[in-house]
Amino acid sequence: MSKKDYYEILEVSRTASPEEIKKAYRKMALKYHPDKNPGDKASEENFKEAAEAYEVLSDDNKKARYDQYGHAGLGNGGGFGGGGGFGGGMNMDDIFSQFGDIFGGHFGGGGGGQRQQLRGSNLRVRIKLNLEEMVNGTQKTIKVKKMKLAPGATAKTCSTCGGSGAQLKVMNTMFGQMQTQTQCGTCGGAGKIADKIPAGANSQGLVKEDEEVTINIPAGAREGIQLNVRGKGNDAPFGGNPGDLLVVVEEEVDKTIKREGDNLHQELYVSFAEAALGTQKEIPTVGGKVKIKVDPGTQSGKILRLSGKGLPSIDNYGKGDMFVHINVWTPQKLSPAQQDFFEKQIENGEMMAEPSGKEKTFFDKVRDLFN
């Protein structure tokens, strides 16, 4: 019976890269692995063929001989029968030993595993910051409810796994014995089980308590950013490492200043007289109050740009800008003297709306913001 083409077995082209060959073999090996197909002889044969094909095509010298001469170039009709392959007495342990990196630890085959260090679960909290805190950074101390190891809680070595946290399973296959490793069902991989549990603690010796945590907020923090405070999450049972505290930033809504990315916006109302004659106004910014100049003849809708008065940029150096939107306030009620004054101006043809043609439209102003 003629042997199958190795490229066909792995379903790759003859020009496939080493990474593509490796990926294809891993896919086939996981698909036909005996653990996933117990008792299926056809899957076991496909598994063996895939390993044989990869053993040849992953070796530059063997691949070159195979590409030129086919199976005849490998000696004894194939990769496993000669040329330094697995040989006729190969078993699953040989495959896992040589190609263990391909499986990435999904299946067994090695010796007894080491117990993984347990880690407590993470906690997530939300913290509100005002614009000034977002710009300059700040320090916050909050109270967190977390699981902590109860005083007096003790543990003993798990008798099922002997403290390894894993259980070994041996299967007899046509290739010999295959050894797989799974998490211990008794201790859940901890390697220990509770020996003494104080009153009020759960089965893992943990109790819920309040703890104050100080959080350093860097300058430039934004809505939705998540900060990671190492080791301030829930304790792990039986002396493992604690989890982390994940802090999600929320922005407090400012009554005066509105944020748009790194830029800030606010409205400034001036009277008709101030707009006509010009004035100076003091406005709040995230760095304190500043004075701005309103030129004579300022029209409602004019936008003043204060460079560098926005938020620090997260992606690069520098700051955004502050945009001040001027609104000319028209009085709704006039005194008799004021009404008489404006009526005379209209009668004399003074103070009429006479656009010069140089006034900027709304769209001009929007375009200027981004130029």
C-alpha positions, 0 to 999 in steps of 0.5 A: 500500500502506497504511503500518503503524501505528507503535504496532503496529510497536513492539508498544506501546499508544497510552498507552505512556510514552516509556521504554516506547517506547524500550525497545520500539524497542531490543528490535525493533532488536536483534531485526531488526538486519542483523548478526544477520540477514545477507542477510534482507531481511524483517529489514532491512525490519522494522529500517527500520520500527522505526526509522521508528516510533521516530523519530516516537513519540519526538518529542513534536510528531510524535507529537501530529500522528500521534496526531491525523491518522495518517500524513497528519499527517507529510507525504509519508506518513511519518516518514522522508519528511518532517518533519525525519526521515532523508529518502529517502537514509537509511542505517544510519549515519544510524540509529546516529548519531541513535539510538546511545544506544538500542543501548548500543554493542552494534552499530557505526556510529561511527568508529574506537573508542578502545582501552580501557585494559586492566585486570588480573584481580581476586584473591580471598582469605579472611581469618579474624577473631576477635570482638575484631577484628570489634568493634574493627577491625584491620590484617592483612598477608598474602602474596598470589600475584599475576601481575606484569609481568616486568622487561624485558618489552616490547611493540609496537603491534599491526599488525592494529589499529594500536594501537586494540584494535579491528577495523572491519568494513564490510558492504554492505546495501540501506541502504548501507554499515554499519560495525561494530566488534569487538575485535581478534583478534590483541591481544585489545583491548590494542592491543599485542603482546609484543615481548620476553618474559623467561624464565619469563614467560607470553605476556603478559610476566607472572610469578607472584610473592608480594607482601605486602599490608596490609589495613585491617579496619573495626570491625563487619566480619562473616562473608561481608563482602567488602572491596575493596583497589584495585590489589592484584590481578593486573597487566595486560599491557603497562602497564594498570591492575592489578586489585583484591584482594577480601578475604572475611571469615571468623569464627573460632569462639570457644570461649566467646562465640557470635554471633547477628547483632549480639548475643553469647551466653555461658554462665555456670556457678554452684554451687548455693550461689552461686545460693542466696546470690548472688555476683559473677562475672568474665566475658570480653567482646570489650572485656575482662573485666567483673564481673556480679552474680548475685542470691540465689535465681537460678534456672538458665536466667536470662538477664542482659543486658549492654547495648552489649556486643555488636558494632557495627551495620553498618546503623546506629549503636549496638551489640548486647548480650551475653546471659549464660545462667546455669546452676546446676551440680549436683554429681554427687558429695558428701562424707559431710558434704555428703550428711548435710547435704542429707538432713537438709534433705529430712527437715526439709522444707527446701530443697524445690522450691516454685515461686511461680508467678512463675518464667519459663518457657523461652518467657518468657525467649526472648520477653524477649530480643527485648523 
